[in-house]
Amino acid sequence: MMKMNDRKMLLVLFVLTLLVSSCSVHKNLSKKSLSGNPIFAGWYADPGAIIYDQTYWVYPTFSADYDKQVFLDCFSSKDLVNWTKHSDIIDSTSVKWAKKCFWAPAPIKKDGKYFLFFGANDVHQGEIGGIGVGVSSKPEGPYKDLLGKPLINEIINGAQPIDQFVYEENGQYYMYYGGWGHCNVVKLNPDFSGLLPFDDGSFYKEITPDKYVEGSFMIKRNGKYYFMWSEGGWGGPDYCVAYAISDSPFGPFNRVGKILEQDPKVARGAGHHSMIYVPKNDSWYIFYHRRPLTENQANNREVCVDKVEFDKDGFIKPVKITVEGVAPCKVR
C-alpha cells in the first residue's frame, strides 16, 4: 500500500511535469518560424513600410467606411514576425481640416524628425482636402499637423492629391502622388512646408505610365529607377501592382508588367504596396494589402508581407503571395 508521503511526492512530480510541458509549449508558440499573413490583426490597407534605426515600421490606412477613417495606427517589429500596435498616432482632432478618408500614409525621417504624409477627405475640385503632413519626435507619434492646411489641395494634371510617396536622392526630397489615373512628381522644400520649382520653372511634372490608377512607389537599384503603381479598382479582385524601369527619377516610365496580383487559392485584390530593402541579407520585402477569399466587403482588407526577387537582367519576378509570409529577419 502506497504511503502518504509517496503519494505527495508523485503529486508534486506530476504538477512539475505539467508546468515544464506548459512552459515548453509557450516557448515554442512565442518563437514563430514565419510571420504568417496577415502580419497583424484588423482590417488595414495601403501599407507604407520603412526602417527606422533597427526597427521595421508599417503605417497603413484603417480600412473602413470613409467617414470612419478619421485616424491612423502604426505597427512596429524587430524581426518582421512579431508586431506591436501603436494606436491613434494622428487623427482628425489634431488635423482640423481633415474630416474623413485618412489614406495611404507615407513615412520619412529628416533632420531628426519623423514625418507622415497622408491623404484626407477624398478631395474633389473646389473642396478642402488633399495631401497633409504630420510631424513627430517619435516614429509612433503622436503626430501634429505641420501646416494647418493641405500641402497640395488642387487637382493638377488630373491627379487627385492622394497616395503620396516621398523619395530622397542626394539630399533632395521628391513626392510622387496621384489618383484618378494620373501621377505627378513634385520637389519638396527643405522643411516640407511647400514645393520648389524644377529647373524649367514648373512645380508639377506628370509622369503617368500606361494603365496607372494610383498607389505610386519608387526604389532605386543598381542605378535604375523602378517606379511602381496599382492598377484596377481597389474594391475588386483584379487590383494589382505593375512597374516600369527608367534611367531617370522623372521617367519616361514604360510599363514592363505586373509584379503582384491575386491568387485564386490564397487571396484577391493584392495591391497598393511599399517595399523595404535589408542589406544584411540582400533581401527585398513587399508589404501590401489583399482581401481574404472569405470576404466580399471592399474594406475587408489585410496587410501582408512577402519576398521580392529580381532576375539576372534586373527585372522583378512576379511575387508569389503566400499564407506563410516570411522568416524572421532582424535589420542588422
C-alpha positions as CSV (number, residue, x, y, z in Angstrom):
1,M,0.0,0.0,0.0
2,M,1.4,3.5,-1.0
3,K,2.3,5.7,1.9
4,M,1.0,9.3,2.2
5,N,4.5,10.8,1.6
6,D,4.9,8.8,-1.6
7,R,1.6,10.0,-2.9
8,K,2.5,13.6,-2.1
9,M,5.8,13.2,-3.9
10,L,4.1,11.7,-7.0
11,L,1.6,14.6,-7.0
12,V,4.5,17.1,-6.8
13,L,6.3,15.4,-9.7
14,F,3.1,15.4,-11.8
15,V,2.5,19.1,-11.2
16,L,6.1,19.9,-12.1
17,T,5.8,17.9,-15.3
18,L,2.7,19.8,-16.3
19,L,4.5,23.1,-15.6
20,V,7.5,22.2,-17.7
21,S,5.3,21.0,-20.5
22,S,3.3,24.2,-20.5
23,C,6.4,26.3,-20.5
24,S,7.8,24.3,-23.4
25,V,4.6,24.8,-25.4
26,H,4.5,28.5,-24.6
27,K,8.2,28.9,-25.7
28,N,7.5,27.1,-29.0
29,L,4.5,29.3,-29.7
30,S,6.3,32.5,-28.9
31,K,9.1,31.7,-31.3
32,K,7.3,31.9,-34.6
33,S,9.2,30.5,-37.5
34,L,7.3,32.6,-40.1
35,S,5.4,35.8,-40.0
36,G,2.2,34.4,-41.4
37,N,-0.2,36.6,-43.5
38,P,-1.7,38.9,-42.5
39,I,1.1,40.1,-40.3
40,F,-1.2,41.7,-37.8
41,A,-4.9,41.6,-37.0
42,G,-7.5,44.0,-38.2
43,W,-8.8,45.5,-41.5
44,Y,-6.0,47.7,-42.8
45,A,-4.7,48.7,-46.3
46,D,-2.2,50.8,-48.3
47,P,0.8,50.0,-46.0
48,G,3.7,52.4,-46.0
49,A,6.8,50.5,-44.7
50,I,10.1,51.9,-43.6
51,I,13.1,51.0,-41.4
52,Y,13.9,53.4,-38.6
53,D,17.2,52.5,-36.8
54,Q,16.9,48.8,-36.2
55,T,13.1,48.5,-36.3
56,Y,10.6,47.9,-39.1
57,W,7.6,50.2,-39.1
58,V,4.3,49.9,-41.1
59,Y,1.9,52.8,-41.5
60,P,-1.4,51.6,-43.0
61,T,-4.8,53.0,-43.8
62,F,-7.6,52.0,-41.4
63,S,-9.9,50.1,-43.8
64,A,-13.4,51.1,-43.1
65,D,-16.2,53.4,-44.4
66,Y,-14.9,56.8,-45.4
67,D,-16.5,58.7,-42.5
68,K,-14.9,56.3,-40.0
69,Q,-11.4,56.8,-41.4
70,V,-10.5,59.6,-39.1
71,F,-7.3,58.3,-37.6
72,L,-4.2,56.2,-38.3
73,D,-2.5,53.4,-36.4
74,C,1.0,52.1,-37.0
75,F,2.9,48.8,-36.2
76,S,6.5,48.1,-35.3
77,S,8.6,44.9,-35.3
78,K,12.2,43.9,-34.7
79,D,12.1,40.8,-36.8
80,L,9.2,41.0,-39.4
81,V,7.3,38.4,-37.4
82,N,6.2,39.8,-34.0
83,W,4.4,43.1,-34.4
84,T,3.4,45.8,-31.8
85,K,0.4,48.1,-32.4
86,H,0.6,51.8,-31.8
87,S,-2.9,53.3,-31.8
88,D,-4.2,56.6,-33.0
89,I,-0.9,58.2,-33.9
90,I,-2.7,61.1,-35.8
91,D,-6.4,61.9,-36.1
92,S,-8.9,64.5,-37.1
93,T,-8.7,66.3,-33.7
94,S,-5.1,67.2,-34.5
95,V,-5.7,67.8,-38.2
96,K,-8.6,70.3,-38.1
97,W,-9.2,70.4,-41.9
98,A,-9.3,66.6,-42.2
99,K,-12.9,65.2,-41.8
100,K,-12.6,61.7,-43.3
101,C,-10.5,59.4,-45.5
102,F,-7.1,59.4,-43.8
103,W,-5.4,57.4,-46.6
104,A,-2.1,55.8,-47.5
105,P,0.4,57.3,-45.1
106,A,4.0,57.7,-46.3
107,P,6.6,57.9,-43.6
108,I,10.0,59.6,-43.8
109,K,12.6,60.8,-41.4
110,K,14.5,64.1,-41.9
111,D,16.7,66.2,-39.6
112,G,15.8,64.1,-36.5
113,K,12.1,64.4,-37.1
114,Y,9.5,61.9,-38.2
115,F,7.2,63.0,-40.9
116,L,4.0,61.3,-42.1
117,F,2.4,62.4,-45.4
118,F,-1.2,61.4,-45.8
119,G,-4.3,62.0,-47.9
120,A,-7.5,63.2,-46.4
121,N,-11.1,64.0,-47.4
122,D,-11.2,62.2,-50.8
123,V,-10.9,65.7,-52.2
124,H,-12.6,66.9,-55.4
125,Q,-12.3,70.2,-57.2
126,G,-13.3,73.1,-55.1
127,E,-13.2,71.2,-51.8
128,I,-10.7,71.4,-48.9
129,G,-8.5,68.3,-48.6
130,G,-5.7,66.5,-50.3
131,I,-2.2,65.7,-49.0
132,G,-1.3,66.7,-45.5
133,V,1.9,66.4,-43.4
134,G,2.3,65.2,-39.8
135,V,5.4,65.7,-37.7
136,S,6.6,64.0,-34.5
137,S,9.6,63.5,-32.4
138,K,9.0,59.7,-32.3
139,P,8.1,57.2,-35.0
140,E,5.0,56.1,-33.1
141,G,3.8,59.7,-32.7
142,P,1.7,61.4,-31.7
143,Y,1.9,63.4,-35.0
144,K,0.9,67.0,-35.2
145,D,-0.3,68.9,-38.3
146,L,2.8,70.6,-39.7
147,L,1.0,73.2,-41.9
148,G,-2.6,73.6,-40.6
149,K,-3.7,73.0,-44.2
150,P,-3.1,70.6,-47.0
151,L,0.3,70.7,-48.7
152,I,-1.4,70.0,-52.0
153,N,-5.1,70.7,-52.3
154,E,-5.8,71.3,-56.0
155,I,-6.3,68.8,-58.8
156,I,-3.3,69.3,-61.1
157,N,-2.9,67.4,-64.4
158,G,-6.0,65.4,-63.5
159,A,-4.3,63.8,-60.5
160,Q,-6.4,63.6,-57.3
161,P,-3.9,64.5,-54.4
162,I,-3.8,61.1,-52.7
163,D,-1.4,58.1,-52.5
164,Q,1.8,60.0,-52.0
165,F,5.3,58.6,-51.7
166,V,8.3,60.6,-50.6
167,Y,11.7,59.7,-52.2
168,E,15.1,61.1,-51.4
169,E,18.1,61.4,-53.7
170,N,21.3,63.4,-52.9
171,G,19.5,65.4,-50.2
172,Q,16.6,66.4,-52.3
173,Y,13.2,65.1,-51.4
174,Y,10.6,64.4,-54.2
175,M,7.0,63.4,-53.8
176,Y,5.1,61.1,-56.2
177,Y,1.4,61.2,-55.9
178,G,-1.9,60.9,-57.7
179,G,-5.2,59.1,-58.1
180,W,-7.8,59.1,-60.9
181,G,-5.4,57.6,-63.4
182,H,-2.8,60.4,-63.2
183,C,0.5,60.7,-61.4
184,N,2.7,63.8,-60.7
185,V,6.1,64.3,-59.1
186,V,7.0,67.5,-57.2
187,K,10.1,68.8,-55.4
188,L,9.7,69.4,-51.6
189,N,11.3,72.3,-49.9
190,P,13.7,71.5,-47.0
191,D,11.2,71.8,-44.2
192,F,8.3,70.1,-46.2
193,S,6.2,73.2,-45.9
194,G,5.9,73.8,-49.6
195,L,7.2,73.0,-53.1
196,L,10.3,74.0,-55.1
197,P,10.3,74.6,-58.9
198,F,12.1,72.3,-61.2
199,D,14.8,73.7,-63.5
200,D,12.3,74.6,-66.1
201,G,10.3,76.6,-63.6
202,S,7.4,74.2,-63.3
203,F,6.2,72.8,-60.0
204,Y,4.3,69.7,-61.2
205,K,5.5,67.1,-63.7
206,E,3.1,64.5,-64.9
207,I,4.8,61.1,-65.3
208,T,1.7,58.8,-65.7
209,P,2.6,55.4,-67.1
210,D,0.3,53.2,-69.1
211,K,-2.6,51.7,-67.0
212,Y,-1.6,53.7,-63.9
213,V,-4.5,54.2,-61.4
214,E,-3.0,55.1,-58.0
215,G,-0.5,54.0,-55.3
216,S,2.8,55.3,-56.6
217,F,6.1,54.0,-55.2
218,M,9.8,54.2,-56.2
219,I,13.0,52.4,-55.5
220,K,16.5,52.7,-56.9
221,R,18.5,49.5,-57.6
222,N,21.8,49.2,-59.4
223,G,21.5,52.7,-60.9
224,K,18.0,52.1,-62.3
225,Y,14.7,53.7,-61.1
226,Y,11.9,51.2,-60.5
227,F,8.6,53.1,-60.5
228,M,5.6,51.1,-59.3
229,W,1.8,51.7,-59.0
230,S,-1.5,50.0,-58.6
231,E,-4.0,49.1,-61.4
232,G,-7.6,48.1,-61.4
233,G,-10.3,49.0,-58.9
234,W,-9.3,48.9,-55.3
235,G,-12.6,47.2,-54.3
236,G,-12.4,44.4,-56.9
237,P,-10.4,41.1,-57.2
238,D,-8.2,42.3,-60.0
239,Y,-6.5,45.1,-58.1
240,C,-2.8,44.6,-58.7
241,V,0.7,46.2,-58.9
242,A,2.7,46.9,-62.1
243,Y,6.1,48.6,-62.7
244,A,8.4,50.4,-65.1
245,I,12.2,50.9,-65.2
246,S,13.9,54.2,-66.1
247,D,17.3,55.8,-66.1
248,S,15.8,58.9,-64.5
249,P,13.6,59.5,-61.5
250,F,11.4,61.6,-63.8
251,G,10.9,58.9,-66.4
252,P,9.9,58.1,-69.0
253,F,8.3,55.1,-67.3
254,N,7.4,52.5,-69.9
255,R,5.3,49.7,-68.3
256,V,7.1,46.4,-68.0
257,G,4.3,44.3,-66.4
258,K,2.6,43.1,-63.3
259,I,4.5,42.1,-60.2
260,L,1.7,41.5,-57.7
261,E,-1.8,40.2,-58.2
262,Q,-4.4,37.9,-56.8
263,D,-4.0,34.2,-56.4
264,P,-7.4,32.4,-56.5
265,K,-6.1,29.9,-54.0
266,V,-4.8,32.5,-51.5
267,A,-6.5,35.9,-51.7
268,R,-7.9,38.5,-54.0
269,G,-7.2,42.2,-54.7
270,A,-3.5,42.2,-53.9
271,G,-2.2,45.8,-54.4
272,H,-1.2,49.2,-53.0
273,H,2.3,48.3,-51.8
274,S,5.6,49.5,-50.4
275,M,9.0,47.8,-50.3
276,I,11.9,47.6,-47.9
277,Y,15.5,46.6,-48.5
278,V,17.6,44.8,-45.9
279,P,21.3,45.0,-46.8
280,K,22.5,42.3,-44.4
281,N,20.9,39.5,-46.4
282,D,20.4,41.5,-49.7
283,S,16.7,41.0,-49.5
284,W,13.7,43.0,-50.6
285,Y,10.3,42.7,-48.9
286,I,7.0,43.8,-50.3
287,F,4.2,45.0,-48.0
288,Y,0.7,45.1,-49.5
289,H,-2.9,44.6,-48.8
290,R,-5.3,41.9,-50.0
291,R,-8.8,40.6,-49.4
292,P,-9.3,37.1,-47.9
293,L,-11.2,34.6,-50.1
294,T,-13.9,34.5,-47.4
295,E,-14.6,38.3,-47.6
296,N,-16.7,40.2,-50.2
297,Q,-16.9,43.6,-48.5
298,A,-14.5,46.0,-50.2
299,N,-13.0,47.3,-47.0
300,N,-12.2,43.9,-45.6
301,R,-8.5,44.1,-46.4
302,E,-5.4,42.8,-44.6
303,V,-1.7,43.8,-44.6
304,C,0.7,41.1,-45.7
305,V,4.4,40.7,-46.5
306,D,6.3,38.5,-48.9
307,K,9.7,38.5,-50.5
308,V,10.6,40.1,-53.8
309,E,13.2,38.7,-56.2
310,F,15.0,40.1,-59.3
311,D,16.2,38.1,-62.2
312,K,19.7,38.2,-63.7
313,D,18.7,41.1,-66.0
314,G,17.3,43.2,-63.2
315,F,13.6,42.6,-63.9
316,I,11.3,42.0,-60.9
317,K,10.0,38.4,-60.8
318,P,6.2,38.1,-60.2
319,V,5.6,37.9,-56.4
320,K,4.1,34.7,-55.1
321,I,1.6,35.8,-52.4
322,T,1.6,33.4,-49.5
323,V,-0.2,32.4,-46.4
324,E,3.1,31.6,-44.6
325,G,4.7,35.1,-45.0
326,V,8.4,35.5,-44.4
327,A,11.0,34.2,-42.0
328,P,12.3,36.3,-39.1
329,C,14.9,38.8,-40.1
330,K,16.4,41.5,-37.9
331,V,17.6,44.7,-39.6
332,R,21.2,44.0,-38.5
